[in-house]
Every structure is written in structure tokens, then in C-alpha cells.
Amino acid sequence: MQPPKPGCRYILTGTPGCGKTALIRQLEVHGFSVVEEAATDVIAASHANSIEEPWRNPQFIETITELQRTRQLDASLLPGEVQFHDRSVVCTAALATYLGYPIPPVLAAELDRIVSEAVFERSVFFLRNLGFIAPTAARRISFEESLRFERIHEETYRSFGFELHFIDAAPIPDRIAAIRAQIRALN
């Protein structure tokens, strides 16, 4: 009898406003395990405490990192299971670069951990932008700035040795089909 195939943790990322949240919800509806994004929750908690622009505080990066680490460690992975993470600490490193902050020690340690322990599959699903951006309470970025952030994300993931699989702008069912096809090709 063969041992069960290990589970796979995939990162789903892209620039703000690329449709990640809608796609992650549909992946969950399709039966996949998902792990929520941390930055949006950190921003919402800050807003609830009357801190309107938490990203102006360099501690913001550390807070996101700690929540991401906790969520990843708490997300059990069953044999054969495919799990999607809505962003990762590599995204947090890209965010630090975008904001002009140095990488804090807690983020550097977490980046080292996820790489040395091969926590995530090396293949990352990178959603391409939709050609526009809709501002929200947590997303206060222009489309032009989102394109700059998209480039920083790409460069950051590549610098940590990840392979990007681009998912073009399309209706959600088409994007899910593209992700499923890529997973079949990778396994």
C-alpha cells in the first residue's frame, strides 16, 4: 500500500484589486481549504481602533507577519489536500519594499523559515490585474500605483526562488479552470 500523497500549500497573490478575494471564496466553495489574507484584517482592526492609515507605522509590517505566521501554522494540511493561502509573507516583504520600509527581523526570520522548510509549493498563482482598481477602506491605491506594486510583487517572489504562474484577467470560472489545469500539470 502506498503512503498518502502529501498535501500542497499554494500561494494565491497579485496586486491589490486583482480579484483575489472573490477567487479565493470560489475556491473555497469548490471544496479547497483556504487561509485568509492577514493585511486586510490588520487594517480593519486598526480602523476599528480609529487608526486610519496603519501602513504609515513600520510596526504594520511586523503585525501582518505575525498574523500570517499564526494562520499558516494553525492551518492543518491533510494528506492529498490542496490548500490556498491568500497572500504570504513574501507579499509582506513586497509591501515593505513598496512602502519604503526595511525588512524587520521578524519578517526576515519568517521568510527564512518558509523557504528552508519548503512550507509552500514553489509554484505561485499570480493573478494579473483587472485593468482598473476599485478603492475600499483597506485599498487606497491608484491603478498606476497598483501596477508598480504588481512589479514589486513579481520581483520579490522571484528573488525567493518561486515560479510564477500567471492567471490572466477573466471571469472567475475561467480563472478557477486555469488554476485547476495548472495544478494537474504540476502534479
Beta strands, then each sheet from edge to edge (+ up, - down):
strand 1: 8-14
strand 2: 33-35
strand 3: 82-86
strand 4: 123-127
strand 5: 163-167
sheet 1: 2+ 3+ 1+ 4+ 5+
end
